Amino acid sequence: MHHASEPVPPRLRLGGRSLSVVGRARIYVCGVTPYDVTHLGHAATFVWVDAADRLLRRLGVQVEVCRNVTDVDDVLFEAAQRAGAQYDRFAAVQQFHFERDMDALGVRRPTHEPRAHSFVGQVVELASALLESGHAYVADGSVYFRGEHVPGAHGLLRDEAERLLAGNGGRNDDPAKADVLDQAVWQASAEGEPAWPSPWGPGRPGWHAECTAMALSTYGPSLDLHAGGADLRFPHHAYEAAQAEAATGVAPFARSWLHVGTVRLAGEKMAKSTGNLVFAADLVQRTSGPVVRTLLLDRRYATPWDYTDEGLEQAGLRLDALRSAAGRPHGIASAPQAVLEALVDDLDVPRAIDIAVEDGGQAARDLVSVLAL
C-alpha cells in the first residue's frame, strides 16, 4: 500500500554547504568568560545560535546546544583581582547577569553548559592522548601541542598567524616552546595563579584545550555546527579543531561553522580591552528584548557592522512592521514557504522579513514565531 509522499523539509545551508542531520544536530558555541558581560558582540553570537537552533527545530530536527563557560582564564583572574574577589565567586555573579541578559533576549537555555573548572581532568586526558600520538611534547611542566601546520590549514601565512596569536593569548614569548605556533594544552601555573595537580606538575588548562575537552566530553569526536564570534576563528577555533582531530583521529571535528561578524562602535571592534562596550541590558531597558534581538538578526550573520542609536530605532520600526503584517488575517499562500526558504539559505533573515512584511498573514506569524520576536 502506497502512502502519499510527504514533502521533504528543506535543509539548512551554511556557507554554501547543506547541513544534513540524521537524528540530532549537535551545536557547540564558545560561551563567555564571565566578566564584563554581556556586550552586544557577545549577545550577537548567542542570538544567532538561538536562531539557528529554532530554525532547525522548525525543520523537524532534534537539537542540542552546548555553550561552555570559560571560568579558568587569565583575563578572568585579573578582573577578579581588580575587583578584590575570589575568581570563582566573581565568575558566578557575572554568570547570573549573563543569564538574565540571555532571558531578556529570548535565548533558550542550552542543553549542556560545561564549566571549564569541572573539566580539568579531561584536559589532562587530552594532553596525555596528544603526547601519546606524538602531536604534543612536555617542556618545563607544560604540555605543548605542535601547531606549525595549523595556520596553513586555514589559509594563513606564518607572520599573520603569529600576529593573531600575539593578540589572543598565544604567549609568543614563552621560552619553553619549540615553535611560536605551538600552544599549551596544559600550562604550568605561575606563583599565585590557580593550579591543579597533573602528571607534569601543578598547572591549569590551556584556553583552546578547555573547549576541545568540553566539546569532546559532551558530544564525542565530532559535532554538526560550531559557532562563535568571527574573531575566534584563529587561533581559538583552529587550534581547538586541530587538537580534537589529532587526539581522536576523526575529521572534520566540526561539519559546519557559524562565525558571527564583529560588532563595532565608531569603526572599532567592541572589546573589553578598549572599553568601548555597548551592553545588551542597557539597550533592552531603553527599548525591549525583541527590538534588540531584531537589531542583531536583521542582517547577514557573517558581516561585521557598527552599532548606532539610529540602527536601534530602525530595528524597532522593522519589528513593528513585521508584527502588524502578522496581524493581517490573510497573506499569499506561497509566502510561508518563501520565508522558510530564505531562512534556510544561509540564515537570510533580512530577506525573510522583507517577504513577511510584504505578504503578511501566516508568513509573518511563522517568522515571528521561528525567530522568537
Residue pairs with C-beta under 8 A, 6 or more apart in sequence:
9 59
9 60
10 59
10 340
10 341
10 344
11 18
11 19
11 20
11 59
11 344
12 18
12 19
12 52
12 55
12 56
12 59
12 344
12 347
13 19
13 344
13 345
13 346
14 225
14 256
14 257
14 258
14 346
14 347
15 256
15 257
15 346
16 346
17 256
19 25
19 224
19 225
19 255
19 256
21 56
21 61
21 224
23 62
24 61
24 62
24 63
24 64
25 56
25 61
25 62
25 63
25 64
25 224
25 225
26 64
26 66
26 218
26 219
26 223
26 224
26 225
27 49
27 52
27 53
27 63
27 64
27 65
27 66
27 223
27 224
27 225
27 226
27 227
28 65
28 66
28 67
28 68
28 211
28 215
28 218
28 219
28 223
28 225
28 226
28 227
28 254
29 45
29 46
29 49
29 65
29 66
29 67
29 68
29 110
29 226
29 227
29 228
30 45
30 68
30 70
30 211
30 227
30 228
30 229
30 232
30 236
30 237
31 67
31 68
31 69
31 70
31 113
32 38
32 42
32 69
32 70
32 94
32 95
32 98
33 70
33 71
33 73
33 75
33 76
34 69
34 70
34 71
34 76
34 90
34 91
34 92
34 94
34 95
34 98
35 75
35 76
35 79
35 80
35 90
35 91
35 94
35 272
36 79
36 94
36 272
36 277
37 94
37 95
37 97
37 98
37 101
38 97
38 98
38 101
38 102
38 279
38 280
38 281
39 263
39 270
39 272
39 277
39 278
39 279
39 280
40 263
40 270
40 277
40 278
40 279
40 280
40 283
40 296
40 307
41 229
41 262
41 263
41 269
41 270
41 271
42 98
42 229
42 280
43 101
43 105
43 280
43 292
43 296
44 229
44 260
44 261
44 263
44 296
45 227
45 228
45 229
45 260
46 67
46 102
46 105
46 107
47 105
47 106
47 107
47 293
47 296
47 297
48 227
48 258
48 260
48 296
48 297
48 301
48 347
49 65
49 67
49 107
49 227
49 258
50 105
50 106
50 107
50 108
50 372
51 297
51 347
51 349
51 371
52 225
52 227
52 258
52 347
53 63
53 65
53 108
54 108
54 370
54 371
54 372
55 343
55 344
55 347
55 370
56 63
57 63
58 340
58 370
59 344
63 111
64 111
64 112
64 219
65 108
65 110
65 111
65 112
66 110
66 111
66 112
66 113
66 114
66 214
66 215
66 218
66 219
67 110
67 112
67 113
68 113
68 114
68 115
68 116
68 210
68 211
68 214
69 91
69 95
69 113
69 114
69 115
69 116
70 76
70 116
70 207
70 210
70 211
71 87
71 88
71 91
71 95
71 115
71 116
71 117
72 116
72 117
72 120
72 194
72 204
72 205
72 210
73 116
73 207
74 169
75 272
76 87
76 90
76 91
77 87
77 193
77 194
79 90
80 86
80 87
80 90
80 91
81 87
83 90
87 194
88 117
97 281
99 109
100 281
101 280
101 281
101 284
102 109
104 280
104 281
104 284
104 289
104 292
105 280
105 284
105 289
105 292
105 293
105 296
106 289
106 290
106 293
106 372
106 373
112 218
114 214
114 217
114 218
116 205
116 210
116 214
119 205
119 210
119 213
119 214
119 217
120 196
120 204
120 205
122 213
122 214
122 216
122 217
123 185
123 186
123 205
123 206
123 209
123 210
123 213
124 186
124 198
124 199
125 213
126 185
126 209
126 212
126 213
126 216
126 243
126 247
127 136
127 143
127 185
127 186
127 198
127 200
127 209
128 199
129 247
129 248
130 136
130 143
130 145
130 185
130 243
130 246
130 247
131 137
131 138
131 143
133 246
133 247
135 145
135 146
135 243
135 246
135 247
136 143
136 144
136 145
136 146
136 185
137 143
137 144
137 146
137 178
138 144
138 200
139 176
139 177
139 178
140 176
140 188
141 188
141 200
141 201
141 202
141 203
142 174
142 176
142 184
142 186
142 187
142 188
142 200
142 203
143 184
143 185
143 186
143 200
144 176
144 177
144 178
144 182
144 183
144 184
144 185
145 182
145 183
145 184
145 185
145 206
145 208
145 209
145 239
145 242
145 243
145 246
146 178
146 179
146 182
147 179
147 181
147 182
147 183
147 239
147 242
148 179
148 181
148 182
149 242
150 161
150 181
150 235
150 238
150 239
150 242
151 157
151 158
151 160
151 161
151 181
151 234
151 238
153 238
153 242
154 233
154 234
154 238
156 164
156 234
158 181
161 181
161 234
161 235
162 170
162 172
162 180
162 181
164 170
164 234
164 235
165 172
165 180
165 181
165 183
165 235
166 172
168 231
168 235
168 236
169 207
170 180
170 183
170 235
171 177
171 184
172 180
174 184
183 206
183 208
183 235
183 239
184 206
184 209
185 205
185 206
185 208
185 209
185 243
186 198
186 200
186 203
186 204
186 205
186 206
186 209
187 203
187 204
187 205
187 206
188 200
188 201
188 202
188 203
189 195
189 202
189 203
189 204
193 204
194 204
195 202
195 203
195 204
196 202
196 203
196 204
205 213
207 236
208 235
208 236
208 239
208 240
208 243
209 243
211 236
211 240
212 240
212 243
212 244
212 247
215 223
215 226
215 240
215 244
215 253
216 244
216 247
216 248
221 244
221 248
221 249
221 250
221 253
222 250
222 252
222 253
222 254
222 255
223 253
223 254
223 255
224 254
224 255
224 256
225 254
225 255
225 256
225 257
225 258
226 237
226 241
226 253
226 254
226 256
226 257
226 258
227 257
227 258
227 259
227 260
228 236
228 237
228 258
228 259
228 260
229 259
229 260
229 262
230 259
230 260
230 261
230 262
230 302
230 304
231 262
231 269
232 259
233 257
233 259
237 257
237 259
240 253
241 252
241 253
241 254
244 250
244 253
245 251
245 252
245 253
258 301
259 302
260 301
260 302
261 299
261 300
261 301
261 302
261 303
261 304
261 305
262 269
262 270
262 304
263 269
263 270
263 278
263 304
263 305
263 306
263 307
264 270
264 304
264 305
264 306
264 307
265 276
265 277
265 278
265 306
265 307
266 276
266 306
267 306
268 274
268 276
270 276
270 277
270 278
270 307
271 277
278 307
280 292
283 291
283 292
283 295
283 312
284 292
286 312
287 312
287 315
287 316
290 319
290 372
290 373
291 312
291 315
291 316
291 319
292 312
292 315
293 371
293 372
293 373
294 315
294 316
294 318
294 319
294 322
294 373
295 311
295 312
295 315
297 349
297 371
298 315
298 318
298 349
298 350
298 353
299 305
299 349
299 350
300 346
300 348
300 350
301 346
301 347
318 353
319 373
321 357
322 353
322 356
322 357
322 364
322 367
322 368
322 373
323 364
323 368
323 373
325 331
325 356
325 357
325 358
325 359
325 360
325 361
325 364
326 356
326 360
326 361
326 364
326 365
326 367
326 368
328 360
328 361
328 364
329 361
330 360
330 361
331 359
331 360
331 361
331 362
331 363
331 364
332 359
332 361
332 363
335 355
335 356
335 359
335 360
335 361
335 362
335 363
336 362
336 363
336 366
338 355
338 359
338 363
339 352
339 355
339 356
339 363
339 366
339 367
340 366
342 348
342 349
342 351
342 352
342 355
343 349
343 352
343 367
343 370
345 351
349 371
352 367
353 367
355 363
356 363
356 364
356 366
356 367
357 364
367 373
